[in-house]
Amino acid sequence: MARLSETNVQLAKEIIGRYPRSRSATIPLLHLAQEQDGHITNEAIKHIAELVGATSAEVLGTCTFYEMFKMEPVGKYLVNICGTMSCALLGADELMHHAEHKLGIKAGSTTPDGLFTLEHAECQAACTEAPCLQVNYRHRFRVTPADLDQLLDDLQAGKLDGEIPPHGTLGRNRQHIPADKAAGNASPDEPVSPIWLSTPGVQ
């Protein structure tokens, strides 16, 4: 499937309705497209542009700016091994070489069975837990080669399906805000009265 499905179009319209300007929903809709197909197609880019009132070039520019959006198919499990300073000092290079040997591929490649894609990653904001990695953006900390072997074996055996969903799945619980609980969206074009804050005793 390339464009958003009918079900996802309805969800996209609900998401767009949460924003004062439709274009503000571009990133959530890119996530929705990636969740649908595992990556983002050119047709999905065009469809999202139609939905938010932007050009395809504008949606493509947003898509290609962020590392988490993939425009080519990747494996069911995207394994990102951090190589930034803390992880590098604590064995990230050795961990990557071990992963390449274990999977039989080089970083930037996907296994022939389509199960794993292996990539280098920049800082994953867990420097005290180095070396770290992510599988479909779910963290693993202080990973040893033995830990990595066990992780890959468990993923291949389906033992972690309840914990790590296929690539593209952003979250298992989609946000739904009841109409009576929504804060309401004010147009950014509406004038807002200034709010003056004062400190007691200060003129």
FITI-636235 format. One line per 3 residues: for each residue y, z, x of C-alpha. Coordinates in nm, 3 decimals. Layout:
Y/Z/X | ...
This chain:
0.000/0.000/0.000 | 0.340/-0.088/0.138 | 0.609/0.000/-0.117
0.610/0.342/-0.280 | 0.353/0.379/-0.557 | 0.466/0.428/-0.916
0.390/0.800/-0.891 | 0.588/0.829/-0.569 | 0.879/0.632/-0.717
0.907/0.896/-0.989 | 0.890/1.169/-0.725 | 1.149/0.984/-0.517
1.386/0.976/-0.814 | 1.338/1.349/-0.862 | 1.415/1.408/-0.493
1.722/1.183/-0.505 | 1.847/1.384/-0.803 | 1.870/1.694/-0.585
2.150/1.543/-0.376 | 2.513/1.468/-0.461 | 2.475/1.132/-0.286
2.157/0.925/-0.305 | 2.163/0.837/0.067 | 2.119/1.204/0.151
1.757/1.168/0.031 | 1.671/0.908/0.298 | 1.480/1.145/0.527
1.274/1.308/0.247 | 1.185/0.963/0.116 | 1.076/0.850/0.462
0.846/1.152/0.471 | 0.716/1.054/0.129 | 0.640/0.699/0.247
0.465/0.828/0.558 | 0.260/1.073/0.353 | 0.152/0.785/0.129
0.037/0.544/0.401 | 0.013/0.750/0.721 | 0.302/0.549/0.869
0.614/0.370/0.745 | 0.598/0.001/0.666 | 0.883/-0.251/0.663
0.829/-0.285/0.288 | 0.872/0.090/0.246 | 1.197/0.072/0.445
1.327/-0.194/0.205 | 1.210/0.001/-0.100 | 1.378/0.322/0.015
1.698/0.128/0.083 | 1.691/0.000/-0.275 | 1.633/0.350/-0.413
1.915/0.520/-0.219 | 2.166/0.234/-0.224 | 2.163/0.168/0.149
2.082/-0.134/0.362 | 1.740/-0.175/0.518 | 1.909/-0.156/0.859
2.055/0.186/0.775 | 1.718/0.323/0.663 | 1.549/0.170/0.969
1.812/0.331/1.194 | 1.734/0.671/1.046 | 1.360/0.613/1.070
1.363/0.508/1.434 | 1.593/0.793/1.538 | 1.332/1.061/1.463
1.012/1.093/1.665 | 0.806/1.216/1.371 | 0.834/0.886/1.183
0.576/0.627/1.293 | 0.613/0.259/1.211 | 0.266/0.169/1.338
-0.065/0.318/1.223 | -0.175/0.628/1.411 | -0.497/0.824/1.401
-0.588/1.073/1.133 | -0.492/1.337/1.388 | -0.183/1.292/1.605
-0.216/1.518/1.909 | 0.117/1.583/2.084 | 0.094/1.769/2.415
0.423/1.919/2.530 | 0.529/1.826/2.880 | 0.865/1.998/2.908
0.942/2.253/3.181 | 0.759/2.569/3.067 | 0.450/2.376/2.963
0.466/2.159/3.275 | 0.472/2.467/3.497 | 0.173/2.615/3.315
-0.059/2.316/3.323 | 0.053/2.056/3.068 | -0.023/1.766/3.303
-0.375/1.891/3.364 | -0.417/1.944/2.989 | -0.308/1.587/2.918
-0.544/1.445/3.181 | -0.824/1.653/3.031 | -0.743/1.522/2.682
-0.740/1.162/2.808 | -1.082/1.212/2.967 | -1.223/1.390/2.661
-1.102/1.122/2.419 | -1.151/0.825/2.650 | -0.797/0.695/2.596
-0.460/0.711/2.768 | -0.157/0.887/2.620 | 0.008/0.658/2.369
-0.326/0.524/2.245 | -0.562/0.578/1.953 | -0.938/0.625/1.972
-1.142/0.322/1.855 | -1.266/0.518/1.551 | -0.905/0.578/1.440
-0.949/0.954/1.444 | -0.715/1.061/1.726 | -0.382/0.941/1.864
-0.271/1.112/2.185 | 0.097/1.138/2.279 | 0.331/1.313/2.519
0.590/1.534/2.349 | 0.918/1.693/2.441 | 0.987/2.063/2.389
0.806/2.211/2.088 | 1.020/2.527/2.087 | 0.738/2.756/2.197
0.819/2.802/2.565 | 0.683/3.157/2.579 | 0.348/3.026/2.451
0.302/2.744/2.703 | 0.119/2.521/2.738 | 0.133/2.417/2.375
0.048/2.120/2.161 | 0.062/2.010/1.801 | -0.192/1.840/1.579
-0.005/1.664/1.297 | 0.284/1.897/1.382 | 0.075/2.212/1.339
0.109/2.425/1.653 | -0.151/2.547/1.899 | -0.039/2.786/2.173
-0.151/2.877/2.528 | -0.407/2.599/2.518 | -0.671/2.582/2.790
-0.894/2.279/2.854 | -1.179/2.470/2.687 | -0.956/2.544/2.386
-0.868/2.175/2.365 | -1.234/2.072/2.375 | -1.314/2.313/2.091
-1.013/2.197/1.888 | -1.104/1.830/1.918 | -1.469/1.898/1.839
-1.374/2.102/1.532 | -1.136/1.830/1.410 | -1.400/1.563/1.458
-1.654/1.774/1.266 | -1.408/1.830/0.979 | -1.404/2.205/1.033
-1.024/2.226/1.022 | -0.962/2.004/0.719 | -0.839/2.302/0.520
-0.588/2.388/0.792 | -0.472/2.053/0.930 | -0.419/1.773/0.676
-0.419/1.402/0.772 | -0.116/1.266/0.956 | 0.183/1.212/0.733
0.119/1.512/0.510 | 0.442/1.707/0.535 | 0.343/2.006/0.324
0.074/2.108/0.079 | 0.312/2.262/-0.174 | 0.588/2.039/-0.303
0.910/2.213/-0.406 | 0.988/2.215/-0.776 | 1.308/2.384/-0.893
1.325/2.469/-1.264 | 1.635/2.325/-1.430 | 1.765/2.670/-1.520
1.736/2.783/-1.156 | 1.904/2.485/-0.987 | 2.238/2.553/-0.825
2.375/2.217/-0.931 | 2.519/1.945/-0.714 | 2.892/1.913/-0.671
3.018/1.573/-0.569 | 3.159/1.572/-0.215 | 3.451/1.377/-0.360
3.557/1.660/-0.592 | 3.845/1.869/-0.458 | 3.752/2.224/-0.368
3.998/2.509/-0.389 | 4.038/2.686/-0.055 | 3.879/3.028/-0.024
4.106/3.272/0.155 | 3.936/3.557/0.336 | 4.136/3.861/0.431
4.064/4.164/0.641 | 4.193/4.497/0.508 | 4.502/4.606/0.697
4.562/4.262/0.847 | 4.854/4.055/0.715
